[in-house]
Amino acid sequence: MWDNESVPTVLRSGPYRIYFHSHEPNEPPHVHVDRDEQSAKFWLNPVALVRNLGFSPVELRRIQRILKENEETLMEKWHEQFGN
């Protein structure tokens, strides 16, 4: 299991936990999204699905909308965490 330092939560929206893995700084800006046993990875600029493990298409669209609405904040937090 990851500790809070290696997977900082950057946003919670409804049932979704949105976070970074600190050991992935060489990838483009992205977030991981979890709910229960489902997980997905999205690039942030532009917001696009990279990997889906269990979310329905309806939920993926909902998550993508949440990420787009918070894209500026998420990008700021990415750069705070990993630099440019």
DRENNUFI-55114 format. One record per atom (N, C-alpha, C, O): x, y, z. Coordinates in steps of 0.001 Angstrom, whole numbers, padded with zeros to 6 digits, always signed. Layout:
<nodes>
XYZ ...
</nodes>
This chain:
<nodes>
+000840-001189+000000 +000000+000000+000000 +000880+001246+000000 +001941+001263+000624 +000440+002280-000696 +001178+003530-000791 +000930+004364+000449 -000170+004357+001000 +001969+005096+000896 +001751+006019+002003 +001262+007354+001437 +001345+007589+000231 +000746+008233+002320 +000167+009496+001873 +001178+010392+001179 +000807+011192+000321 +002450+010270+001537 +003470+011104+000914 +003709+010712-000537 +003968+011577-001374 +003626+009425-000846 +003897+008985-002213 +002671+009079-003110 +002807+009022-004332 +001490+009221-002546 +000264+009376-003337 -000594+010504-002755 -001657+010253-002188 -000127+011741-002899 -000883+012846-002319 -002230+013050-003012 -002300+013139-004238 -003292+013122-002217 -004614+013441-002739 -004633+014921-003076 -004285+015752-002237 -005034+015259-004289 -005069+016658-004699 -006484+017193-004818 -006687+018407-004852 -007474+016294-004883 -008865+016728-004990 -009765+015554-004627 -009478+014402-004950 -010842+015874-003960 -011924+014910-003740 -013181+015532-004319 -013480+016700-004072 -013909+014748-005084 -015153+015223-005671 -016149+014084-005603 -015998+013071-006286 -017165+014254-004777 -018119+013169-004585 -017380+011936-004118 -016605+012003-003164 -017609+010794-004782 -016953+009552-004357 -015530+009381-004902 -014888+008362-004645 -015034+010374-005654 -013764+010215-006360 -012597+010833-005603 -012672+011962-005118 -011523+010068-005516 -010255+010559-004963 -009308+010756-006134 -009047+009826-006897 -008798+011969-006271 -007917+012320-007379 -006547+012590-006788 -006413+013390-005862 -005515+011917-007325 -004209+011987-006686 -003086+011802-007689 -003308+011395-008830 -001862+012115-007237 -000632+011883-007997 +000118+010733-007358 -000012+010484-006160 +000904+010033-008160 +001922+009108-007651 +003235+009876-007708 +003619+010344-008780 +003920+010015-006608 +005142+010819-006613 +006288+010154-007363 +007281+010818-007659 +006188+008888-007676 +007262+008211-008402 +007072+008255-009918 +007747+007512-010631 +006184+009093-010429 +005933+009199-011865 +006208+010605-012421 +005491+011041-013322 +007208+011322-011924 +007381+012712-012359 +007877+012862-013798 +007808+013964-014343 +008369+011808-014429 +008884+011927-015793 +007809+011754-016853 +008102+011837-018046 +006582+011516-016444 +005474+011417-017382 +004832+012792-017533 +005040+013671-016696 +004049+012982-018603 +003306+014241-018724 +002367+014417-017526 +002032+013441-016854 +001943+015655-017255 +001022+015877-016134 -000208+014980-016234 -000868+014919-017272 -000502+014286-015138 -001638+013366-015117 -002089+013137-013677 -001384+013461-012721 -003274+012575-013557 -003808+012198-012249 -004350+010783-012326 -004640+010254-013399 -004474+010194-011148 -005153+008920-010973 -006451+009220-010241 -006500+010094-009376 -007499+008491-010594 -008808+008678-009980 -009295+007322-009494 -009338+006358-010258 -009661+007255-008221 -010175+006012-007641 -011554+006219-007050 -011885+007293-006550 -012348+005166-007120 -013601+005048-006373 -013771+003563-006108 -013809+002746-007029 -013872+003238-004846 -013989+001827-004477 -012861+001031-005142 -011687+001333-004932 -013203+000031-005930 -012192-000809-006579 -011862-000345-007998 -011022-000953-008660 -012511+000724-008477 -012249+001229-009820 -011108+002239-009783 -010885+002916-008780 -010391+002322-010902 -009278+003251-010998 -009111+003676-012454 -009358+002898-013375 -008688+004925-012643 -008413+005418-013992 -007256+006397-013920 -006959+006968-012870 -006612+006576-015065 -005514+007533-015184 -005856+008458-016338 -006260+008006-017409 -005690+009772-016110 -005985+010778-017122 -004810+011718-017292 -004222+012169-016309 -004460+012017-018549 -003556+013133-018815 -004325+014404-018474 -005556+014415-018504 -003605+015470-018151 -004264+016721-017769 -004276+017781-018860 -005138+018659-018839 -003353+017732-019809 -003277+018843-020755 -003056+018321-022165 -001909+018164-022581 -004132+018042-022921 -005533+018180-022533 -006006+016969-021724 -005353+015926-021705 -007136+017126-021068 -007696+016038-020269 -008079+014894-021209 -008890+015065-022119 -007479+013728-020970 -007740+012565-021821 -007491+011294-021021 -006548+011213-020234 -008347+010312-021234 -008213+009028-020562 -006980+008283-021060 -006754+008174-022265 -006182+007770-020119 -005021+006952-020444 -005329+005482-020191 -005032+004625-021024 -005928+005194-019031 -006189+003808-018634 -007437+003773-017759 -007660+004664-016940 -008234+002746-017941 -009449+002566-017148 -009493+001148-016596 -009343+000173-017333 -009699+001053-015300 -009851-000249-014656 -011187-000285-013907 -011228-000144-012684 -012270-000475-014653 -013551-000742-014036 -014622+000326-014086 -015777+000027-013783 -014299+001566-014455 -015328+002606-014529 -016186+002411-015771 -015687+002001-016819 -017470+002703-015653 -018373+002652-016807 -018131+003885-017681 -017562+004872-017214 -018559+003834-018940 -018423+005018-019807 -019103+006259-019227 -018590+007368-019375 -020251+006085-018569 -020960+007220-017963 -020096+007847-016869 -019964+009068-016800 -019516+007012-016023 -018654+007545-014955 -017403+008194-015520 -016968+009229-015016 -016815+007611-016552 -015626+008210-017157 -015923+009607-017687 -015100+010511-017542 -017091+009792-018298 -017466+011126-018778 -017644+012085-017601 -017247+013247-017682 -018238+011603-016510 -018417+012425-015313 -017055+012833-014743 -016842+013998-014406 -016151+011884-014638 -014808+012171-014114 -014082+013145-015032 -013445+014087-014560 -014174+012922-016339 -013504+013816-017275 -014035+015238-017137 -013262+016193-017215 -015323+015393-016935 -015916+016721-016733 -015369+017369-015457 -015047+018557-015454 -015265+016595-014381 -014703+017103-013114 -013268+017556-013334 -012871+018618-012856 -012493+016763-014050 -011096+017110-014286 -010974+018362-015144 -010126+019214-014879 -011818+018483-016176 -011787+019683-017016 -012152+020918-016208 -011545+021975-016377 -013140+020789-015331 -013549+021922-014503 -012451+022347-013540 -012412+023504-013121 -011569+021439-013188 -010502+021701-012217 -009117+021645-012848 -008116+021575-012134 -009047+021674-014170 -007781+021476-014880 -006712+022477-014453 -005566+022090-014227 -007063+023754-014340 -006072+024766-013966 -005493+024490-012581 -004277+024539-012395 -006352+024202-011615 -005897+023897-010252 -005048+022641-010229 -004012+022608-009564 -005468+021607-010945 -004706+020363-010974 -003334+020569-011606 -002344+020002-011144 -003273+021383-012666 -001975+021663-013286 -001072+022442-012322 +000127+022173-012240 -001639+023395-011602 -000853+024145-010616 -000295+023200-009556 +000877+023292-009189 -001131+022297-009069 -000682+021358-008047 +000367+020399-008597 +001303+020031-007886 +000220+019991-009857 +001218+019129-010490 +002578+019831-010472 +003585+019246-010072 +002591+021098-010912 +003853+021839-010991 +004425+022122-009611 +005644+022165-009449 +003571+022315-008615 +004059+022465-007227 +004740+021177-006768 +005767+021220-006091 +004168+020042-007136 +004686+018743-006703 +005956+018344-007454 +006916+017860-006854 +005951+018553-008785 +007023+018012-009615 +007880+019060-010316 +008890+018716-010930 +007499+020327-010236 +008224+021370-010976 +007810+021361-012428 +006866+020668-012807 +008517+022132-013250 +008170+022221-014668 +008749+021056-015361 +008587+020916-016573 
</nodes>
